[in-house]
Amino acid sequence: MRSQANRDMGEPFTHEIVKPVALNLPVYWIIHNAKEQQHAVPRHWHEELELNLTVSGHIDQFAIDGQTFDTQTGDVLVINSASIHTIPLQKIGSEAMTLFFNNAFCGRPYPTFLSLFLLPILMELIV
């Protein structure tokens, strides 16, 4: 679900409301598969912390708060809460996984969760 928000330098963007559909977990994930069709993500922001892993191929011009990144297989981008980000139309042949962490979970005292649990799992996915 998306709702229209403000404009940043004249370009519209939306507030994305991330709602996990099942399991009531503190993390929600999406697999972006551009292996068979082109894929783009319009400018938006959300309250959740986001990790974006390039599983295969590459993503060109991934923009976060006006800064542009080009990623390759194995690269991870961390997108802070309320950061405006977008991915322009990508060529066929790449795959990415996005993880959203809700604010209640991120605020808990688990400083080593990402380094001890999540990042090793993500690295296994790309090997």
C-alpha positions as CSV (number, residue, x, y, z in Angstrom):
1,M,0.0,0.0,0.0
2,R,1.4,3.4,-0.9
3,S,0.1,6.9,-0.1
4,Q,1.1,10.1,-1.8
5,A,3.5,12.2,0.3
6,N,5.6,15.3,-0.3
7,R,7.8,16.4,-3.1
8,D,11.6,16.6,-3.0
9,M,13.1,19.2,-5.4
10,G,9.9,19.0,-7.4
11,E,10.0,15.2,-8.0
12,P,7.1,13.2,-6.4
13,F,7.7,10.3,-4.0
14,T,5.5,8.1,-1.9
15,H,5.4,6.9,1.6
16,E,5.4,3.1,1.5
17,I,3.7,1.3,4.3
18,V,5.4,-2.1,4.8
19,K,3.0,-4.7,6.2
20,P,4.1,-8.3,6.5
21,V,1.4,-10.5,5.3
22,A,2.1,-13.6,7.5
23,L,3.9,-15.0,10.5
24,N,4.0,-11.7,12.5
25,L,7.8,-11.6,12.2
26,P,9.9,-8.5,12.8
27,V,11.4,-8.8,9.4
28,Y,9.7,-8.8,6.0
29,W,11.4,-9.7,2.7
30,I,10.9,-9.3,-1.0
31,I,12.7,-11.1,-3.9
32,H,13.2,-8.8,-6.9
33,N,13.7,-10.9,-10.0
34,A,14.7,-9.1,-13.2
35,K,16.0,-12.3,-14.8
36,E,12.9,-12.5,-17.0
37,Q,11.5,-9.0,-17.0
38,Q,12.7,-5.5,-16.5
39,H,12.2,-4.1,-13.0
40,A,12.1,-0.6,-11.5
41,V,11.2,0.8,-8.0
42,P,9.7,4.3,-7.9
43,R,10.9,7.0,-5.5
44,H,9.6,6.2,-2.0
45,W,10.4,6.1,1.7
46,H,9.3,4.0,4.7
47,E,9.8,3.8,8.4
48,E,11.6,0.5,8.4
49,L,15.3,-0.1,8.1
50,E,16.1,-1.8,4.8
51,L,18.9,-4.0,3.6
52,N,19.2,-4.7,-0.1
53,L,21.3,-7.6,-1.3
54,T,22.3,-8.0,-4.9
55,V,21.9,-11.8,-5.3
56,S,23.0,-12.0,-8.9
57,G,23.9,-9.6,-11.7
58,H,24.1,-5.9,-10.9
59,I,21.9,-2.9,-10.1
60,D,22.8,0.4,-11.7
61,Q,22.0,3.8,-10.3
62,F,20.4,2.7,-7.0
63,A,19.7,6.2,-5.5
64,I,19.5,6.8,-1.8
65,D,18.9,10.4,-0.6
66,G,20.3,11.7,-3.8
67,Q,23.5,9.6,-3.8
68,T,23.8,7.0,-6.5
69,F,25.3,3.5,-6.1
70,D,26.1,0.7,-8.6
71,T,26.0,-2.8,-7.0
72,Q,27.3,-6.2,-8.1
73,T,26.6,-9.7,-6.8
74,G,27.2,-9.9,-3.1
75,D,26.9,-6.1,-2.4
76,V,24.6,-5.0,0.4
77,L,23.1,-1.5,0.7
78,V,21.7,-0.3,4.0
79,I,18.8,2.2,3.7
80,N,18.0,4.1,6.8
81,S,14.4,4.8,8.0
82,A,12.8,7.7,6.1
83,S,15.5,7.8,3.4
84,I,14.1,8.5,-0.1
85,H,15.3,5.8,-2.5
86,T,14.6,4.5,-6.0
87,I,15.9,2.1,-8.6
88,P,15.5,3.0,-12.3
89,L,14.4,0.5,-14.9
90,Q,17.0,-2.4,-14.8
91,K,18.0,-4.6,-17.7
92,I,17.0,-8.2,-17.6
93,G,19.5,-10.5,-15.7
94,S,19.7,-9.4,-12.1
95,E,18.1,-10.5,-8.8
96,A,18.0,-8.8,-5.4
97,M,16.5,-9.5,-2.0
98,T,15.2,-6.7,0.2
99,L,14.8,-7.1,4.0
100,F,12.7,-4.7,6.0
101,F,13.2,-4.5,9.8
102,N,10.4,-2.9,11.8
103,N,11.4,-0.2,14.2
104,A,10.3,-2.0,17.4
105,F,12.7,-4.8,16.5
106,C,15.6,-2.5,15.6
107,G,15.2,-0.7,18.9
108,R,15.7,-3.8,21.0
109,P,19.1,-4.5,22.5
110,Y,20.4,-6.9,19.9
111,P,23.6,-5.2,18.7
112,T,25.1,-8.3,17.3
113,F,22.0,-9.7,15.6
114,L,23.1,-8.5,12.1
115,S,26.7,-9.6,12.4
116,L,26.2,-13.0,14.1
117,F,22.9,-14.1,12.4
118,L,21.6,-12.2,9.5
119,L,24.8,-11.4,7.5
120,P,26.1,-15.0,7.4
121,I,22.7,-16.1,6.1
122,L,22.8,-13.5,3.4
123,M,26.3,-14.5,2.4
124,E,25.2,-18.1,2.1
125,L,22.6,-17.1,-0.4
126,I,25.1,-15.7,-2.8
127,V,27.7,-18.5,-2.6
